[in-house]
Amino acid sequence: ATEMVQVTPFLLILGMVLVAPGYSAKKCVLTGSWTNDLGSNMTIKAMDENGNFSGSYNTSVSATENKILESPLWGSQHWPNMTTQPTFGFTVNWSFSDSVTVFTGQCFVDNEGKEILKTMWLLRLHVADIKDDWKATM
């Protein structure tokens, strides 16, 4: 699982945070800049009226020896629900490798009012032959 926190000009929060689902009247907003505990950065631009968004992801970790480049992302927030702690999903098309990662998660607000993304991801590598399919998904 991956955890990302919203970046503020004065405070960068890293590490594990206990989350109380259902707590908080403050709405968790996906748009903005986020940093995870490994130093990867993500920016989500404005959402459209259907909950669709785009942005960029700059990972700090990679198995490839290629130079890491900022990569585009596209996603969707579960819009009809309009809860204070929405679910979402997005895809990153890595600019520096032949792979794609999909993320799914939920945006939470903790007891101190900090916005936190809790996500799971699945990465698909390109393989040259179907017999290597077994090792292409992480």
TILO-325471 format. One record per atom (N, C-alpha, C): residue number from 1; residue in three letters; x, y, z; atom name. Coordinates in nm, 2 decimals. Example, Ala and Ser with C-alpha at 12.3 -4.5 7.8 and 13.67 -1.06 7.14 Angstrom:
// TILO-325471
NODE     k     r       c1       c2       c3    a
NODE     1   ALA     1.32    -0.57     0.78    N
NODE     1   ALA     1.23    -0.45     0.78   CA
NODE     1   ALA     1.32    -0.33     0.78    C
NODE     2   SER     1.28    -0.22     0.71    N
NODE     2   SER     1.37    -0.11     0.71   CA
NODE     2   SER     1.29     0.00     0.79    C
// end
This chain:
// TILO-325471
NODE     k     r       c1       c2       c3    a
NODE     1   ALA     0.08    -0.12     0.00    N
NODE     1   ALA     0.00     0.00     0.00   CA
NODE     1   ALA     0.09     0.12     0.00    C
NODE     2   THR     0.04     0.23    -0.06    N
NODE     2   THR     0.11     0.35    -0.07   CA
NODE     2   THR     0.04     0.46     0.01    C
NODE     3   GLU     0.11     0.54     0.07    N
NODE     3   GLU     0.04     0.65     0.14   CA
NODE     3   GLU     0.10     0.78     0.09    C
NODE     4   MET     0.02     0.88     0.06    N
NODE     4   MET     0.06     1.01     0.01   CA
NODE     4   MET    -0.01     1.11     0.10    C
NODE     5   VAL     0.06     1.22     0.12    N
NODE     5   VAL     0.01     1.33     0.20   CA
NODE     5   VAL     0.01     1.46     0.12    C
NODE     6   GLN    -0.08     1.55     0.14    N
NODE     6   GLN    -0.08     1.67     0.07   CA
NODE     6   GLN     0.03     1.76     0.12    C
NODE     7   VAL     0.10     1.82     0.03    N
NODE     7   VAL     0.22     1.90     0.06   CA
NODE     7   VAL     0.16     2.04     0.09    C
NODE     8   THR     0.21     2.10     0.20    N
NODE     8   THR     0.18     2.23     0.24   CA
NODE     8   THR     0.31     2.31     0.24    C
NODE     9   PRO     0.31     2.44     0.22    N
NODE     9   PRO     0.43     2.52     0.21   CA
NODE     9   PRO     0.52     2.51     0.34    C
NODE    10   PHE     0.46     2.48     0.46    N
NODE    10   PHE     0.53     2.49     0.58   CA
NODE    10   PHE     0.55     2.35     0.64    C
NODE    11   LEU     0.49     2.25     0.59    N
NODE    11   LEU     0.49     2.12     0.66   CA
NODE    11   LEU     0.48     2.01     0.56    C
NODE    12   LEU     0.58     1.91     0.57    N
NODE    12   LEU     0.57     1.79     0.49   CA
NODE    12   LEU     0.56     1.68     0.59    C
NODE    13   ILE     0.45     1.60     0.58    N
NODE    13   ILE     0.42     1.50     0.67   CA
NODE    13   ILE     0.45     1.36     0.60    C
NODE    14   LEU     0.54     1.28     0.66    N
NODE    14   LEU     0.58     1.15     0.61   CA
NODE    14   LEU     0.56     1.05     0.71    C
NODE    15   GLY     0.54     0.92     0.67    N
NODE    15   GLY     0.53     0.81     0.76   CA
NODE    15   GLY     0.39     0.76     0.77    C
NODE    16   MET     0.37     0.67     0.86    N
NODE    16   MET     0.24     0.61     0.88   CA
NODE    16   MET     0.15     0.70     0.96    C
NODE    17   VAL     0.02     0.70     0.93    N
NODE    17   VAL    -0.08     0.78     1.00   CA
NODE    17   VAL    -0.20     0.69     1.02    C
NODE    18   LEU    -0.25     0.68     1.15    N
NODE    18   LEU    -0.37     0.61     1.17   CA
NODE    18   LEU    -0.48     0.69     1.12    C
NODE    19   VAL    -0.57     0.62     1.06    N
NODE    19   VAL    -0.69     0.69     1.00   CA
NODE    19   VAL    -0.82     0.63     1.06    C
NODE    20   ALA    -0.91     0.72     1.09    N
NODE    20   ALA    -1.04     0.68     1.14   CA
NODE    20   ALA    -1.14     0.70     1.03    C
NODE    21   PRO    -1.17     0.60     0.96    N
NODE    21   PRO    -1.27     0.61     0.85   CA
NODE    21   PRO    -1.40     0.66     0.90    C
NODE    22   GLY    -1.46     0.75     0.83    N
NODE    22   GLY    -1.59     0.81     0.87   CA
NODE    22   GLY    -1.58     0.93     0.96    C
NODE    23   TYR    -1.46     0.96     1.01    N
NODE    23   TYR    -1.44     1.07     1.10   CA
NODE    23   TYR    -1.41     1.19     1.02    C
NODE    24   SER    -1.45     1.31     1.06    N
NODE    24   SER    -1.41     1.44     1.01   CA
NODE    24   SER    -1.52     1.49     0.92    C
NODE    25   ALA    -1.55     1.62     0.94    N
NODE    25   ALA    -1.64     1.69     0.86   CA
NODE    25   ALA    -1.57     1.76     0.74    C
NODE    26   LYS    -1.44     1.77     0.76    N
NODE    26   LYS    -1.36     1.83     0.65   CA
NODE    26   LYS    -1.35     1.74     0.53    C
NODE    27   LYS    -1.37     1.80     0.41    N
NODE    27   LYS    -1.36     1.72     0.29   CA
NODE    27   LYS    -1.22     1.70     0.24    C
NODE    28   CYS    -1.19     1.58     0.20    N
NODE    28   CYS    -1.06     1.55     0.15   CA
NODE    28   CYS    -1.06     1.59     0.00    C
NODE    29   VAL    -0.97     1.67    -0.05    N
NODE    29   VAL    -0.97     1.72    -0.19   CA
NODE    29   VAL    -0.84     1.66    -0.26    C
NODE    30   LEU    -0.87     1.59    -0.37    N
NODE    30   LEU    -0.75     1.53    -0.44   CA
NODE    30   LEU    -0.66     1.63    -0.51    C
NODE    31   THR    -0.72     1.74    -0.56    N
NODE    31   THR    -0.64     1.83    -0.64   CA
NODE    31   THR    -0.53     1.89    -0.56    C
NODE    32   GLY    -0.41     1.91    -0.62    N
NODE    32   GLY    -0.30     1.97    -0.55   CA
NODE    32   GLY    -0.18     1.88    -0.57    C
NODE    33   SER    -0.08     1.91    -0.48    N
NODE    33   SER     0.05     1.84    -0.48   CA
NODE    33   SER     0.06     1.74    -0.37    C
NODE    34   TRP     0.11     1.62    -0.39    N
NODE    34   TRP     0.12     1.52    -0.29   CA
NODE    34   TRP     0.26     1.46    -0.30    C
NODE    35   THR     0.31     1.41    -0.18    N
NODE    35   THR     0.44     1.35    -0.17   CA
NODE    35   THR     0.42     1.22    -0.08    C
NODE    36   ASN     0.48     1.11    -0.12    N
NODE    36   ASN     0.47     0.99    -0.04   CA
NODE    36   ASN     0.60     0.97     0.04    C
NODE    37   ASP     0.60     0.87     0.13    N
NODE    37   ASP     0.70     0.84     0.22   CA
NODE    37   ASP     0.84     0.81     0.15    C
NODE    38   LEU     0.83     0.78     0.02    N
NODE    38   LEU     0.96     0.75    -0.05   CA
NODE    38   LEU     1.01     0.87    -0.13    C
NODE    39   GLY     0.94     0.98    -0.12    N
NODE    39   GLY     0.98     1.10    -0.19   CA
NODE    39   GLY     0.92     1.12    -0.33    C
NODE    40   SER     0.83     1.03    -0.37    N
NODE    40   SER     0.77     1.05    -0.51   CA
NODE    40   SER     0.67     1.16    -0.50    C
NODE    41   ASN     0.65     1.24    -0.61    N
NODE    41   ASN     0.56     1.36    -0.61   CA
NODE    41   ASN     0.46     1.34    -0.71    C
NODE    42   MET     0.34     1.38    -0.68    N
NODE    42   MET     0.23     1.37    -0.77   CA
NODE    42   MET     0.15     1.50    -0.77    C
NODE    43   THR     0.11     1.55    -0.88    N
NODE    43   THR     0.02     1.67    -0.89   CA
NODE    43   THR    -0.10     1.64    -0.96    C
NODE    44   ILE    -0.22     1.67    -0.90    N
NODE    44   ILE    -0.35     1.64    -0.97   CA
NODE    44   ILE    -0.41     1.78    -1.00    C
NODE    45   LYS    -0.44     1.80    -1.12    N
NODE    45   LYS    -0.49     1.93    -1.17   CA
NODE    45   LYS    -0.64     1.93    -1.14    C
NODE    46   ALA    -0.71     2.03    -1.18    N
NODE    46   ALA    -0.85     2.05    -1.15   CA
NODE    46   ALA    -0.94     1.93    -1.21    C
NODE    47   MET    -1.04     1.90    -1.14    N
NODE    47   MET    -1.14     1.80    -1.19   CA
NODE    47   MET    -1.25     1.86    -1.27    C
NODE    48   ASP    -1.29     1.78    -1.37    N
NODE    48   ASP    -1.41     1.83    -1.45   CA
NODE    48   ASP    -1.54     1.79    -1.37    C
NODE    49   GLU    -1.65     1.83    -1.43    N
NODE    49   GLU    -1.78     1.81    -1.37   CA
NODE    49   GLU    -1.82     1.66    -1.35    C
NODE    50   ASN    -1.74     1.57    -1.41    N
NODE    50   ASN    -1.77     1.43    -1.40   CA
NODE    50   ASN    -1.67     1.36    -1.30    C
NODE    51   GLY    -1.58     1.43    -1.24    N
NODE    51   GLY    -1.48     1.38    -1.15   CA
NODE    51   GLY    -1.35     1.33    -1.22    C
NODE    52   ASN    -1.34     1.36    -1.35    N
NODE    52   ASN    -1.22     1.31    -1.42   CA
NODE    52   ASN    -1.11     1.42    -1.40    C
NODE    53   PHE    -0.98     1.37    -1.39    N
NODE    53   PHE    -0.87     1.46    -1.37   CA
NODE    53   PHE    -0.75     1.41    -1.45    C
NODE    54   SER    -0.65     1.50    -1.46    N
NODE    54   SER    -0.52     1.46    -1.51   CA
NODE    54   SER    -0.41     1.53    -1.42    C
NODE    55   GLY    -0.29     1.49    -1.45    N
NODE    55   GLY    -0.18     1.55    -1.37   CA
NODE    55   GLY    -0.05     1.48    -1.41    C
NODE    56   SER     0.04     1.48    -1.31    N
NODE    56   SER     0.17     1.42    -1.34   CA
NODE    56   SER     0.22     1.35    -1.21    C
NODE    57   TYR     0.31     1.25    -1.24    N
NODE    57   TYR     0.37     1.18    -1.13   CA
NODE    57   TYR     0.52     1.17    -1.16    C
NODE    58   ASN     0.60     1.20    -1.05    N
NODE    58   ASN     0.74     1.20    -1.06   CA
NODE    58   ASN     0.79     1.10    -0.95    C
NODE    59   THR     0.82     0.98    -0.99    N
NODE    59   THR     0.86     0.87    -0.90   CA
NODE    59   THR     1.00     0.89    -0.85    C
NODE    60   SER     1.03     0.85    -0.73    N
NODE    60   SER     1.17     0.86    -0.68   CA
NODE    60   SER     1.23     0.72    -0.68    C
NODE    61   VAL     1.15     0.62    -0.72    N
NODE    61   VAL     1.20     0.48    -0.72   CA
NODE    61   VAL     1.17     0.41    -0.86    C
NODE    62   SER     1.26     0.33    -0.91    N
NODE    62   SER     1.24     0.26    -1.04   CA
NODE    62   SER     1.33     0.15    -1.05    C
NODE    63   ALA     1.29     0.04    -1.11    N
NODE    63   ALA     1.37    -0.08    -1.14   CA
NODE    63   ALA     1.46    -0.06    -1.26    C
NODE    64   THR     1.42     0.04    -1.35    N
NODE    64   THR     1.49     0.06    -1.47   CA
NODE    64   THR     1.62     0.15    -1.45    C
NODE    65   GLU     1.71     0.13    -1.54    N
NODE    65   GLU     1.83     0.22    -1.53   CA
NODE    65   GLU     1.81     0.35    -1.61    C
NODE    66   ASN     1.70     0.36    -1.68    N
NODE    66   ASN     1.67     0.48    -1.75   CA
NODE    66   ASN     1.66     0.60    -1.66    C
NODE    67   LYS     1.69     0.72    -1.71    N
NODE    67   LYS     1.67     0.84    -1.63   CA
NODE    67   LYS     1.52     0.86    -1.60    C
NODE    68   ILE     1.48     0.88    -1.48    N
NODE    68   ILE     1.34     0.89    -1.44   CA
NODE    68   ILE     1.29     1.03    -1.49    C
NODE    69   LEU     1.18     1.03    -1.55    N
NODE    69   LEU     1.11     1.15    -1.60   CA
NODE    69   LEU     0.98     1.16    -1.55    C
NODE    70   GLU     0.93     1.29    -1.53    N
NODE    70   GLU     0.79     1.31    -1.49   CA
NODE    70   GLU     0.70     1.25    -1.59    C
NODE    71   SER     0.59     1.18    -1.54    N
NODE    71   SER     0.50     1.10    -1.63   CA
NODE    71   SER     0.36     1.15    -1.61    C
NODE    72   PRO     0.28     1.14    -1.72    N
NODE    72   PRO     0.14     1.19    -1.71   CA
NODE    72   PRO     0.05     1.09    -1.64    C
NODE    73   LEU    -0.05     1.14    -1.58    N
NODE    73   LEU    -0.15     1.05    -1.52   CA
NODE    73   LEU    -0.29     1.10    -1.56    C
NODE    74   TRP    -0.39     1.01    -1.56    N
NODE    74   TRP    -0.53     1.04    -1.58   CA
NODE    74   TRP    -0.61     0.95    -1.49    C
NODE    75   GLY    -0.71     1.01    -1.43    N
NODE    75   GLY    -0.79     0.94    -1.34   CA
NODE    75   GLY    -0.93     0.99    -1.32    C
NODE    76   SER    -1.00     0.93    -1.22    N
NODE    76   SER    -1.14     0.96    -1.20   CA
NODE    76   SER    -1.17     0.94    -1.05    C
NODE    77   GLN    -1.24     1.04    -0.99    N
NODE    77   GLN    -1.29     1.03    -0.85   CA
NODE    77   GLN    -1.43     0.98    -0.86    C
NODE    78   HIS    -1.47     0.90    -0.76    N
NODE    78   HIS    -1.61     0.86    -0.76   CA
NODE    78   HIS    -1.70     0.98    -0.73    C
NODE    79   TRP    -1.75     1.04    -0.83    N
NODE    79   TRP    -1.82     1.17    -0.82   CA
NODE    79   TRP    -1.96     1.16    -0.77    C
NODE    80   PRO    -2.04     1.06    -0.81    N
NODE    80   PRO    -2.18     1.07    -0.76   CA
NODE    80   PRO    -2.19     1.06    -0.61    C
NODE    81   ASN    -2.10     0.99    -0.55    N
NODE    81   ASN    -2.10     0.97    -0.40   CA
NODE    81   ASN    -2.08     1.10    -0.33    C
NODE    82   MET    -2.00     1.19    -0.37    N
NODE    82   MET    -1.97     1.32    -0.31   CA
NODE    82   MET    -1.94     1.31    -0.16    C
NODE    83   THR    -1.88     1.21    -0.12    N
NODE    83   THR    -1.85     1.20     0.03   CA
NODE    83   THR    -1.74     1.29     0.06    C
NODE    84   THR    -1.71     1.30     0.19    N
NODE    84   THR    -1.60     1.38     0.24   CA
NODE    84   THR    -1.47     1.31     0.22    C
NODE    85   GLN    -1.47     1.18     0.20    N
NODE    85   GLN    -1.35     1.10     0.19   CA
NODE    85   GLN    -1.36     1.01     0.07    C
NODE    86   PRO    -1.35     1.07    -0.06    N
NODE    86   PRO    -1.38     1.00    -0.18   CA
NODE    86   PRO    -1.29     0.89    -0.22    C
NODE    87   THR    -1.34     0.79    -0.30    N
NODE    87   THR    -1.25     0.69    -0.36   CA
NODE    87   THR    -1.22     0.74    -0.50    C
NODE    88   PHE    -1.11     0.69    -0.55    N
NODE    88   PHE    -1.05     0.73    -0.68   CA
NODE    88   PHE    -0.97     0.63    -0.74    C
NODE    89   GLY    -0.93     0.65    -0.87    N
NODE    89   GLY    -0.83     0.56    -0.94   CA
NODE    89   GLY    -0.76     0.65    -1.04    C
NODE    90   PHE    -0.64     0.61    -1.07    N
NODE    90   PHE    -0.57     0.68    -1.18   CA
NODE    90   PHE    -0.46     0.59    -1.24    C
NODE    91   THR    -0.42     0.62    -1.36    N
NODE    91   THR    -0.32     0.54    -1.44   CA
NODE    91   THR    -0.21     0.63    -1.47    C
NODE    92   VAL    -0.08     0.58    -1.45    N
NODE    92   VAL     0.04     0.66    -1.48   CA
NODE    92   VAL     0.10     0.58    -1.60    C
NODE    93   ASN     0.12     0.66    -1.71    N
NODE    93   ASN     0.19     0.61    -1.83   CA
NODE    93   ASN     0.34     0.65    -1.82    C
NODE    94   TRP     0.42     0.56    -1.77    N
NODE    94   TRP     0.56     0.60    -1.74   CA
NODE    94   TRP     0.63     0.65    -1.87    C
NODE    95   SER     0.69     0.77    -1.87    N
NODE    95   SER     0.76     0.83    -1.98   CA
NODE    95   SER     0.89     0.78    -2.00    C
NODE    96   PHE     0.95     0.70    -1.91    N
NODE    96   PHE     1.09     0.66    -1.92   CA
NODE    96   PHE     1.10     0.51    -1.93    C
NODE    97   SER     0.98     0.44    -1.94    N
NODE    97   SER     0.99     0.29    -1.95   CA
NODE    97   SER     0.87     0.24    -2.03    C
NODE    98   ASP     0.86     0.11    -2.06    N
NODE    98   ASP     0.75     0.05    -2.13   CA
NODE    98   ASP     0.65    -0.01    -2.03    C
NODE    99   SER     0.61     0.07    -1.94    N
NODE    99   SER     0.52     0.01    -1.83   CA
NODE    99   SER     0.42     0.12    -1.80    C
NODE   100   VAL     0.31     0.06    -1.74    N
NODE   100   VAL     0.20     0.14    -1.69   CA
NODE   100   VAL     0.16     0.10    -1.55    C
NODE   101   THR     0.13     0.19    -1.46    N
NODE   101   THR     0.08     0.16    -1.33   CA
NODE   101   THR    -0.06     0.21    -1.31    C
NODE   102   VAL    -0.14     0.13    -1.25    N
NODE   102   VAL    -0.28     0.18    -1.21   CA
NODE   102   VAL    -0.28     0.18    -1.05    C
NODE   103   PHE    -0.34     0.29    -1.00    N
NODE   103   PHE    -0.35     0.31    -0.86   CA
NODE   103   PHE    -0.50     0.32    -0.83    C
NODE   104   THR    -0.54     0.27    -0.71    N
NODE   104   THR    -0.68     0.29    -0.67   CA
NODE   104   THR    -0.67     0.32    -0.52    C
NODE   105   GLY    -0.76     0.40    -0.47    N
NODE   105   GLY    -0.75     0.43    -0.33   CA
NODE   105   GLY    -0.86     0.52    -0.28    C
NODE   106   GLN    -0.84     0.58    -0.16    N
NODE   106   GLN    -0.93     0.67    -0.10   CA
NODE   106   GLN    -0.86     0.78    -0.03    C
NODE   107   CYS    -0.92     0.90    -0.04    N
NODE   107   CYS    -0.87     1.02     0.02   CA
NODE   107   CYS    -0.93     1.04     0.16    C
NODE   108   PHE    -0.85     1.04     0.26    N
NODE   108   PHE    -0.89     1.05     0.40   CA
NODE   108   PHE    -0.85     1.18     0.47    C
NODE   109   VAL    -0.92     1.22     0.57    N
NODE   109   VAL    -0.88     1.33     0.66   CA
NODE   109   VAL    -0.86     1.27     0.79    C
NODE   110   ASP    -0.74     1.29     0.85    N
NODE   110   ASP    -0.72     1.22     0.98   CA
NODE   110   ASP    -0.77     1.31     1.10    C
NODE   111   ASN    -0.75     1.27     1.22    N
NODE   111   ASN    -0.80     1.34     1.34   CA
NODE   111   ASN    -0.74     1.48     1.36    C
NODE   112   GLU    -0.63     1.50     1.29    N
NODE   112   GLU    -0.57     1.64     1.30   CA
NODE   112   GLU    -0.60     1.72     1.18    C
NODE   113   GLY    -0.68     1.67     1.09    N
NODE   113   GLY    -0.72     1.75     0.97   CA
NODE   113   GLY    -0.63     1.74     0.85    C
NODE   114   LYS    -0.53     1.64     0.86    N
NODE   114   LYS    -0.44     1.62     0.75   CA
NODE   114   LYS    -0.50     1.53     0.64    C
NODE   115   GLU    -0.49     1.57     0.52    N
NODE   115   GLU    -0.54     1.49     0.41   CA
NODE   115   GLU    -0.44     1.38     0.37    C
NODE   116   ILE    -0.48     1.26     0.36    N
NODE   116   ILE    -0.40     1.15     0.33   CA
NODE   116   ILE    -0.46     1.06     0.22    C
NODE   117   LEU    -0.38     1.02     0.12    N
NODE   117   LEU    -0.42     0.92     0.02   CA
NODE   117   LEU    -0.37     0.78     0.06    C
NODE   118   LYS    -0.46     0.69     0.07    N
NODE   118   LYS    -0.42     0.55     0.09   CA
NODE   118   LYS    -0.45     0.48    -0.04    C
NODE   119   THR    -0.35     0.42    -0.10    N
NODE   119   THR    -0.36     0.36    -0.23   CA
NODE   119   THR    -0.30     0.22    -0.24    C
NODE   120   MET    -0.34     0.14    -0.34    N
NODE   120   MET    -0.28     0.02    -0.38   CA
NODE   120   MET    -0.25     0.04    -0.53    C
NODE   121   TRP    -0.14    -0.03    -0.57    N
NODE   121   TRP    -0.11    -0.01    -0.71   CA
NODE   121   TRP    -0.07    -0.15    -0.78    C
NODE   122   LEU    -0.08    -0.15    -0.91    N
NODE   122   LEU    -0.05    -0.26    -0.99   CA
NODE   122   LEU     0.03    -0.21    -1.11    C
NODE   123   LEU     0.15    -0.26    -1.13    N
NODE   123   LEU     0.24    -0.22    -1.24   CA
NODE   123   LEU     0.25    -0.33    -1.34    C
NODE   124   ARG     0.24    -0.29    -1.47    N
NODE   124   ARG     0.25    -0.39    -1.58   CA
NODE   124   ARG     0.37    -0.35    -1.66    C
NODE   125   LEU     0.47    -0.44    -1.67    N
NODE   125   LEU     0.59    -0.42    -1.76   CA
NODE   125   LEU     0.56    -0.48    -1.90    C
NODE   126   HIS     0.63    -0.42    -2.00    N
NODE   126   HIS     0.62    -0.48    -2.13   CA
NODE   126   HIS     0.71    -0.60    -2.14    C
NODE   127   VAL     0.66    -0.71    -2.20    N
NODE   127   VAL     0.74    -0.83    -2.22   CA
NODE   127   VAL     0.73    -0.86    -2.37    C
NODE   128   ALA     0.84    -0.92    -2.42    N
NODE   128   ALA     0.85    -0.95    -2.57   CA
NODE   128   ALA     0.77    -1.07    -2.61    C
NODE   129   ASP     0.74    -1.16    -2.52    N
NODE   129   ASP     0.67    -1.29    -2.56   CA
NODE   129   ASP     0.57    -1.32    -2.45    C
NODE   130   ILE     0.46    -1.39    -2.49    N
NODE   130   ILE     0.36    -1.43    -2.40   CA
NODE   130   ILE     0.41    -1.53    -2.29    C
NODE   131   LYS     0.51    -1.60    -2.32    N
NODE   131   LYS     0.56    -1.70    -2.22   CA
NODE   131   LYS     0.62    -1.62    -2.10    C
NODE   132   ASP     0.65    -1.49    -2.12    N
NODE   132   ASP     0.70    -1.41    -2.01   CA
NODE   132   ASP     0.59    -1.34    -1.93    C
NODE   133   ASP     0.47    -1.36    -1.97    N
NODE   133   ASP     0.36    -1.29    -1.91   CA
NODE   133   ASP     0.36    -1.30    -1.76    C
NODE   134   TRP     0.39    -1.42    -1.71    N
NODE   134   TRP     0.39    -1.45    -1.56   CA
NODE   134   TRP     0.47    -1.35    -1.48    C
NODE   135   LYS     0.57    -1.29    -1.54    N
NODE   135   LYS     0.66    -1.20    -1.46   CA
NODE   135   LYS     0.64    -1.05    -1.50    C
NODE   136   ALA     0.53    -1.02    -1.57    N
NODE   136   ALA     0.51    -0.88    -1.62   CA
NODE   136   ALA     0.43    -0.80    -1.53    C
NODE   137   THR     0.36    -0.85    -1.43    N
NODE   137   THR     0.27    -0.78    -1.35   CA
NODE   137   THR     0.32    -0.78    -1.20    C
NODE   138   MET     0.34    -0.66    -1.14    N
NODE   138   MET     0.38    -0.66    -1.00   CA
NODE   138   MET     0.28    -0.59    -0.92    C
// end
